[in-house]
């Protein structure tokens, strides 16, 4: 009887192990056209970008601990992604993502909260991506009224997954804490980011992490979405309008972000990006207008908690679909999710934030 019992025990153990392995939930890919999910193709794409770079962007890794990243199609924006990600060398990343209209359309109005997920892992081109333990700490310590947990929202949203292939190219073992940001008032953001930054600081100090090297912050954002499809063409839809709108983007970036980040500059950024029904001023349509302010408030508070460190922003690259056109990378599964013209274009940039 003993051999039979041992055999049955082995079957139970194997079944339990198999169930445990495959019962894990892995977030499915949302956009399999604009982004790259094949390791060989990602290597090929990065090889193209590195050769094209020709040392135009010097190594700017030292003291880099946070950044704004584009999340548009790689064949459009690859040259804007590259100068940022070539400088990121970290073990885990907190990613502040957008809550796009596609999510709100599917799930109804979402505001005044951050959105966390409960997937065990996320897809990556090289292997599935591990989740940082920070996510569950946030769930346990942040007031319940400040967040919701929704796998569905994260499945629909694409602004976080866009960053993963670039991150994983440089670190196959990268871990992430995905956080979607909804629309909320400046004061509500201050309230949530105060509590969130305290949780993050405790996590950093408790594990003796080095900002930039061990933990990093990424804010996902595309700049002005311009043209008739976005109901956003205050300057017309021609070459002159394109020039005015892109120059306005750059003006905001250089004035508000490529400086020492302070409470005042963060408020100025919100003023320049957020619609004001009373003044009816023209503001650019940045899809990350809320993650940018939320992310800036968070990193500013975290920096203050790190022996009153100061933050300085540096622009890596700004461009748009009409200027860049399509990168000549052939024989991959990557494609385009939208056209470009003076009637429909999207701008983006990458910006680094340094601790001093």
N, C-alpha and C positions, 0 to 999 in steps of 0.2 A: 504493500500500500504506500510505502514511503516515496518510491519513485513517482507514483501517480500524483501524490500530493505536491511534490516538488514541481512536477510538470504543470499542474494547475496553477500553482503559485506564480510560475514563470509567465504563464499566459496572462494572468491578472496584471502583473507588473508591466508587461509589454503593452497591454491594452491601455492601462492607465497612462503610461508614458506617451503613447501615440495620441491619446485623447488630449492630454495636456499640451502636446506640441501643436496640434492642429485646431485646438479650441481657441487659440490666441487670435485676436482680431487684428488684422493689418489694414490700415487705411488704404482704400483703392486709389488708383491714379485718377485724377479729375481730367487733366488735359494731356492727352497722349499725342497731340499734334504739335503744339508750340514748344513743348519742352522735350528733353532727351532722357529716355529711360533705358537705353541700351548701353552697357559699359563700353563696348568696342566703339560705338558711335560717339559716345561722350569723349573718349580718349582722342579720337580723330578730330572732333570739334575743338577741343582744347589745344591740340597740336597746331591747328590752323590759327587759333587766336594768339598763341604764344609766338608763332613765326611772324604774324602780322604786327605784333606789338613792337618788335625791334627796339626794346628798351625805352620806349617813349615814356613809360611810367616807371620811374625808379622805385626801388624797394622802400615802402613806407609802412613797414610792419610795426616798428617800435612805438609802443604806447597806444596803438590802435585798439580800442575796446568796444566800439559800437559803430554802426553805419546805417545809412539808408540804401536800400537795394531796389533796383528795377525788378518787375516780375512779368515782363512782356515776352513775346515769342523770341526764342534764341536766335533765329535767323534774321530778325530785325535788330535785336538789342545786345547781341553777343559781345560786341566791342565796348559796351557800356558796363556790362556785368564784369568783364575780365579784370580791369585795373583794380577793382575792389577785392575780388576773391583771391587774386594772386597774393594779396597781402594778409589774408586771414589765416592764422595758424592757432587754432583753439580746439578744445576738447568737447565743449558743449555750447549750444547757442539758444538763447531766448529769442523767439521770433514773434514780433508783433505784426499780425496780418490784418488785412482789410475785411470788412463785411460787405461784400459787393451786393449790388441790386439783385443779382440772381439768387442770393441767399434769402434776402428779404422777401422777394417775390414768392419763394417756395415756403418760407416759414412764417411770414407775417412780420409785423413791425418788431424790430429789435433795437433797444436803446438802453443806455445807462448801465450796461454790464459788459464784462469781458466774457468771451466764450472759450471754454476749455473742452478738450475731448477726453475720451477714455479708451482710445485704441492702444493696443499693446505695442505696436510698432507702426512705422510709416514706410511706404515703398521708397526705394532708392534704386539708382541704376546699377549699383555694385552689389548691394545686399539690402535687406530691410534695415531701417534706421531705428536705433534704440531711443526710448523716451527717457529723459532725465528724471531722476527722483524728485526734482524740484516741482514738477507738475502736481504730484500728489500732496506735497507739502503745502503748496498754494491752496489746493482744495480744502485741506484740513484747517488752515489758519486764516484764510481770507474770509471776511464776513459773507454769509450766504447770499445776502442781497446784492453783492457786488459781482457775482458771476453766475453763469449757467453752464451746464455740461451738455454738449450736443455733438454726437458723432455726425449726425445728419448735416449740421451746419458746416462742419469741417470737411465733409465729403464733397459738398457743393462748391466750397471756396477754393480758389486756385492760387492765391497770393502767397501762401506759405510753401506749398509743394514746389513752386518755381525755383526756390532758393536751394533746395536739397541737392540736386545733381552737382552744382558748383561746390557746395560745402563738402560733399562726400568725395569729390574728385581729389581734394587736398587732404582729407582725413576720412578713411574708410570706416572708422569707428566713431564718427561724430554722433553726439546725442543732442536731442532738441527738446525744447519746451514750447509747443505751439500755442499761441494766444491770439484769438481774433478780437479786434476792437470794434465796438459799435459806436454809433453817434451818441454823444453826450455833451453836456455843457462843460465849460472850462473848469468850473468849480467842482463838478462831479468827478472829473478826471483828477483834479488835485487830491480829492478825498481818497479815491481808489489807489492812485499811484503812491500816496503816502504810506498806506498800509502794505501795498505790494512791495515797495522798495525796502521796507523794514524786513519783510520775509526774505527777500533776495539777499540783503546784507547779512542776515543771520545765517543763511545758507553758505554764503561766500566765506564768512569768518569761521563758521563751524567746521568747514572742510578745508580751511586755509587755502582757498583758491586765489589765483592771481588773475585779476581782470585782464582780458585780452588773450592770455595764454591758456587759462583753464576755462574761462567762461566769457561769452561774448553776447552782445545785443544786436539784433538786426531788425530794422523797421522796413517793412515791405511797402513800396509806394511807386506808382507811375505818375508822372507830372501831367501837364495839361492834355486832356482828351478834347480834341478840337474838331468841329465840323457839324454838319447837319444831323448825323446819326446820334450825336451826343446832345443835340439841342443847345449847342454852344458855339456860336460864331459871331461874337460882338464886334469884330473888326472886319467882317466879310469873309470870303473864302477864296483868297488868291495869294499871290506871292507876298504882297504887302502885309496882309493879315497874318500870314505865317511868320514873317519877320517880327511883327509887333508882339505876337503872342509868345514866341520863343524868347525874345529879349526880356519880356516881362517875367517869364519863368526864371531866367538867369538872374535878373535883378533881385528877385525874392531869395533865391539860393545864396547869392553872394552877400546880401544885406543881413539876412536872418540866420543863415546856417553856417556860412564859411567865416565865422567869427568866434569869439569866446561865447559859449552858451550860458546864458543867465536867465533868471526869471523874466526879465524884461524882453530878451530876444525871443523867448518861447511865446510870450504873449503877443509880440509883434508878428510872429509867424502865424498864429491863430487869426489875428486880425487880417493878415494878407491872404489867407486861404479860406476862411470860413465865410459863408454867405451871411449878410446882415440885411434882413427884410426891411428894416427901417431906413437904411441909407441907400439901398438898392445899388450898391457899388458893384462893379465888375470884378469878379475874382476868377482865377483860373480853376479849371475842373481837375484837381488832383484827386485820384481815387483813394490815396492814402492820407487825406487831410486830417482824419481823426487818429490813425495810428502814429503819424508823425508827432503830433502834439503829445499824445499819450506816451510815446516812446521817449521823447525829449524830457518830459517831466520825470519819467522814471530814472533815466540815466543821470539826470542832474541831481536827483535826490540820492542815488547810489553813490555818485562821485563825492557829494558832500559828506556822506557817511564813511568814505575812505580817506580819512584824514584831511577833509576839506580840499580834495583835489579839484582842479579846474578842467573844463572841457573846451577844446578848440576844434572847430570843424574845418575840413579841407575837401574841396570839390575834386573828385577824380575825373569824371567825364559827364557831359550833358549832350544829348542829341535827341532825335525823334525819327519816326518811321519815314517821313518824307525825305529827310536828309540822308539817312543811312541806306535806304532802299533795302535790298535783300542780300545777305552775305552769300557768296558763291561757294557754298559747301554742298557738294553733290553726293549722291548715293547714300543718303541716310533716310530714316523714317520721319524726320522732322519736316514740318510744313508751316503754313501760316494760318492763323485763325481770323484774320481780317485783312482787308485791302488797305492801301494808302493812296491818298491824293490830297489836294488842297481842301477837299470837302470832308476828308476823314483822315486824321493823323493823330498819333499819340507821342508825347514826349516823355523822356525819362532821364534819370541821372543816378550816379552813385556818389555818395558823400561819406567820408570817414570822420569819426570823432575820436580825438586823442586826449588821454589823461595827462595833465602836466602838474 
